[in-house]
Amino acid sequence: MNTQIASAPTEFTTLSGGSEAAPDSEDRVSRRTFCNRLLVTSSGLLVGTSALTSVAAQADSQLAYPPLRIEGAEGLMPGSSLYFNYPSRTDPAILVRSEAGEYYAFGQKCSHRGCSVYFDRNRRCLQCPCHKGAFDAQTGFVLNGPPTQPLNQIVLQMRAGGAVWAVGRRISGGDKLV
């Protein structure tokens, strides 16, 4: 049985009907070189994507909701709280005035299951009645219970006459200001 192996063609036919010469062996890329280039390119894309995501997150962190005056905040006694809605009417929030007279505000939804938190004056913390979670009334960080993320903080601004305004939110799980 005689078998012959045909030699590789030395010309390629193009779609236009013309022909072009076969590439020289010097123009060919070895499998190892191709894989190395692919690895370097993929790594570069991964690093570039991470950098762009970081830049986009920083740009997002500078967004703010329309300012809202918190009615009744000026008359709030130290060691007490006030409920309000921010940034929309469907977003419950709580304003706490510390014993030192400082104001702190948070989204009222527990980060565990979304139950409404309330201010416990005796313990000076925000309590979740559903699963006995507790949050620090000044930072929103978890003190105990099943929640693993802090409460969403509402950024406040003091204005003339002692008026307290809500001007943005920090999302739990990071210091992202929106």
Backbone torsions as a table, in degrees:
resi	resn	phi	psi	omega
1	MET	NA	117.8	179.1
2	ASN	-99.3	119.6	174.8
3	THR	-118.9	137.0	177.0
4	GLN	-120.4	142.7	176.4
5	ILE	-98.8	124.6	-179.5
6	ALA	-70.4	142.3	178.4
7	SER	-77.5	154.8	-179.5
8	ALA	-66.1	142.1	179.9
9	PRO	-66.8	150.4	-179.1
10	THR	-100.3	-2.1	177.6
11	GLU	-133.1	149.2	175.8
12	PHE	-114.4	141.4	177.3
13	THR	-94.5	131.0	179.4
14	THR	-93.4	169.4	180.0
15	LEU	-63.3	-28.5	-178.4
16	SER	-80.8	0.0	177.1
17	GLY	95.6	-15.3	179.0
18	GLY	-77.9	-180.0	177.2
19	SER	-133.1	153.3	176.7
20	GLU	-132.2	157.5	-174.7
21	ALA	-72.6	149.7	177.7
22	ALA	-66.8	147.5	-179.9
23	PRO	-65.8	147.5	176.9
24	ASP	-70.2	159.7	179.1
25	SER	-66.0	-21.5	178.1
26	GLU	-71.2	-26.1	-178.6
27	ASP	-81.5	-13.4	-178.7
28	ARG	-75.9	147.8	-179.8
29	VAL	-109.4	131.6	179.6
30	SER	-71.1	160.0	179.3
31	ARG	-59.7	-41.1	179.7
32	ARG	-63.3	-44.9	179.1
33	THR	-63.5	-42.6	178.7
34	PHE	-60.3	-46.7	-179.9
35	CYS	-63.7	-40.8	177.7
36	ASN	-61.9	-45.4	179.1
37	ARG	-64.2	-40.1	178.6
38	LEU	-63.0	-42.3	178.7
39	LEU	-63.5	-45.8	-180.0
40	VAL	-64.5	-43.9	179.7
41	THR	-63.8	-44.4	179.2
42	SER	-62.7	-42.2	178.0
43	SER	-62.0	-42.9	178.2
44	GLY	-61.8	-41.5	177.6
45	LEU	-64.6	-40.1	179.6
46	LEU	-63.8	-45.4	178.8
47	VAL	-65.1	-42.7	179.3
48	GLY	-62.8	-41.5	178.5
49	THR	-64.7	-40.8	177.7
50	SER	-62.0	-41.9	179.9
51	ALA	-65.6	-41.6	179.0
52	LEU	-65.9	-38.6	177.5
53	THR	-62.6	-41.0	178.5
54	SER	-63.3	-43.6	178.9
55	VAL	-64.3	-41.5	179.2
56	ALA	-64.5	-38.7	178.7
57	ALA	-65.2	-38.8	177.7
58	GLN	-66.3	-37.6	178.2
59	ALA	-66.3	-41.0	178.3
60	ASP	-64.4	-34.1	-175.2
61	SER	-67.9	-10.9	-178.8
62	GLN	-99.1	5.6	175.4
63	LEU	-78.8	147.7	179.7
64	ALA	-138.9	151.5	175.1
65	TYR	-82.3	163.5	177.0
66	PRO	-60.6	139.2	179.0
67	PRO	-61.8	145.4	179.3
68	LEU	-136.4	126.2	176.4
69	ARG	-75.6	130.7	178.6
70	ILE	-88.5	104.7	-177.2
71	GLU	-65.3	132.6	177.4
72	GLY	88.0	-3.5	-177.7
73	ALA	-66.5	-32.6	-178.0
74	GLU	-63.9	-33.1	-178.2
75	GLY	-90.4	2.6	-178.2
76	LEU	-69.7	125.0	-179.2
77	MET	-75.6	146.8	175.5
78	PRO	-56.7	139.3	-179.7
79	GLY	82.8	19.2	179.4
80	SER	-133.2	178.6	-175.5
81	SER	-138.0	168.1	-178.5
82	LEU	-146.5	136.4	177.9
83	TYR	-94.4	142.1	175.5
84	PHE	-153.4	177.0	178.7
85	ASN	-118.9	132.6	178.1
86	TYR	-161.4	137.0	5.9
87	PRO	-85.7	-11.9	177.4
88	SER	-126.6	176.0	-179.0
89	ARG	-66.1	-18.5	-178.4
90	THR	-98.3	6.7	179.7
91	ASP	-111.5	95.2	-179.3
92	PRO	-68.2	144.0	-179.7
93	ALA	-142.6	164.4	179.8
94	ILE	-133.8	133.6	176.7
95	LEU	-106.2	129.9	-179.8
96	VAL	-120.1	134.7	173.6
97	ARG	-109.2	120.9	-177.2
98	SER	-72.2	169.3	177.1
99	GLU	-60.5	-27.2	179.0
100	ALA	-82.2	-4.7	178.0
101	GLY	93.9	3.2	179.6
102	GLU	-83.5	149.0	-179.4
103	TYR	-102.5	140.7	176.2
104	TYR	-139.1	142.1	-179.7
105	ALA	-137.5	145.7	-177.6
106	PHE	-144.2	155.5	169.0
107	GLY	-63.0	142.3	-173.4
108	GLN	-83.5	-6.1	-178.5
109	LYS	-84.7	126.5	177.1
110	CYS	-62.7	139.3	-179.5
111	SER	-73.3	-7.5	180.0
112	HIS	-84.6	-59.8	-177.6
113	ARG	-132.5	4.8	176.5
114	GLY	84.7	11.8	176.4
115	CYS	-69.4	156.5	-180.0
116	SER	-78.7	125.2	177.3
117	VAL	-86.3	157.1	177.7
118	TYR	-135.2	159.6	-179.5
119	PHE	-86.7	123.1	176.4
120	ASP	-97.1	103.7	-174.8
121	ARG	-62.3	-38.6	-178.1
122	ASN	-66.2	-42.3	-178.6
123	ARG	-90.6	-9.5	-179.1
124	ARG	55.2	47.5	178.6
125	CYS	-146.7	171.0	175.7
126	LEU	-97.9	125.8	-175.7
127	GLN	-107.0	144.0	171.1
128	CYS	-107.4	116.3	-176.6
129	PRO	-72.2	-18.5	-175.1
130	CYS	-69.8	-46.4	-175.5
131	HIS	-132.6	19.5	176.6
132	LYS	62.1	34.2	174.4
133	GLY	-80.3	153.7	179.1
134	ALA	-138.2	143.0	-178.6
135	PHE	-127.3	145.8	175.8
136	ASP	-65.0	132.2	-176.0
137	ALA	-75.3	-10.4	179.7
138	GLN	-104.4	-28.3	-178.0
139	THR	-114.9	-23.4	-176.0
140	GLY	83.1	1.6	-179.7
141	PHE	-72.1	153.0	-178.9
142	VAL	-70.1	130.2	174.9
143	LEU	-96.9	-42.7	176.9
144	ASN	-163.9	171.4	178.2
145	GLY	97.2	-172.8	-175.5
146	PRO	-74.7	-21.2	-179.6
147	PRO	-61.2	142.0	178.4
148	THR	-113.8	-12.5	-179.7
149	GLN	-114.7	147.2	177.0
150	PRO	-70.4	168.6	175.5
151	LEU	-72.0	153.9	174.6
152	ASN	-71.6	123.0	-177.2
153	GLN	-87.0	141.1	175.1
154	ILE	-101.5	128.0	-178.4
155	VAL	-79.5	127.9	-177.0
156	LEU	-109.9	156.9	176.9
157	GLN	-140.1	130.8	176.5
158	MET	-89.6	132.3	179.7
159	ARG	-123.5	176.7	-176.4
160	ALA	-51.4	143.2	178.4
161	GLY	77.2	10.4	179.3
162	GLY	81.7	9.6	179.5
163	ALA	-67.2	139.9	178.5
164	VAL	-110.2	127.6	-178.5
165	TRP	-120.5	138.0	170.9
166	ALA	-89.2	129.2	-175.1
167	VAL	-126.5	-2.8	179.7
168	GLY	176.5	179.9	178.8
169	ARG	-135.4	148.4	170.6
170	ARG	-110.0	125.5	-178.3
171	ILE	-81.5	136.5	179.1
172	SER	-63.0	155.0	-178.6
173	GLY	93.0	7.5	-179.5
174	GLY	168.0	175.1	178.7
175	ASP	-99.5	42.8	-178.5
176	LYS	-82.0	118.6	-179.9
177	LEU	-94.7	125.6	175.9
178	VAL	-129.9	NA	NA
